[in-house]
Amino acid sequence: MTEKIIHQVVEHLRTMPDNLQQEVLSFTQRLGKTKIVGNSGKALLEFVGTISHDDLELMGLAIAEDCEQVDLREW
């Protein structure tokens, strides 16, 4: 974390009432205990090339046909 961010957080905390400062403290404590779940990019490299070229073409066409269009009447 950069010193600039720490300084900004401290400045905001100084203007908060005690109960909100306590909430921020509790929140940061919970964040510190949070475990990051997921796979690294390296773990996914084993799947590179497993989708055939033909399937990739079909996926690209489906995206182009269905996802790249705006229906102004939809909203």
N, C-alpha and C positions, 0 to 999 in steps of 0.2 A: 504494500500500500504506500502511496506516495505521501510525503509530509503535507502536501497541499490538501489532500483529501482528509487526512487526520485533522488538520487545522480547521477545515470547514465543518467537520462533524462536531468538534469541540465547541466551535463558535455557536452552532445551532443548539447544542446541549445547554450552553450557558443561559440561553433565553427561555428554556423550557422549565415548567414547574417540576418539582421533585417527582411526582407520580409518573410523568412522561419520561423523565430521565431514567427512572427505574425500569420502565417498559423497554427503553432502548438498550439498557444493560442486559435485561433478560433476553431480548431478541438477539443481541450479538453473542451471548453465551450459547444460545440454541444453535445459531449459525456455526459457531466454532465446533460443535459436536456433530454437525451434519456430514454424513459420508457421501461422497460422490459416487453415484451408481452409473454404470454404463461401460462401454467398450472404448478403448483407445483406437485411434485410427490405425495403428500398427496391427491391432488384433483383427481388423477388418480386411487387411491386405490379402489374406488367404483367399478371399472371395473374388478378387480381381480376375476378370476374364471368364467367370463362370456363367455369365449370361451370353447366349449366342448372339452373333451379329444380327441375325434375322429377327430375333426377339427384341433386340434394342431398336431396330428399325420400326417394328410394330408399335413399340412403346412411344417412340418419338412421334409417329403419325397420330396416335391416339391423343397425345398431349397437344399437338398442333391443332387437331380437329376440335377437341372438346375443351381445352383449357385456355386457349389463346384468343377466345372470342368473348365479347361483351354483349349481353342482351340488355339493352337499355330499358326494355319493358319489364324486366325482372324486378326492379326496385320500384 
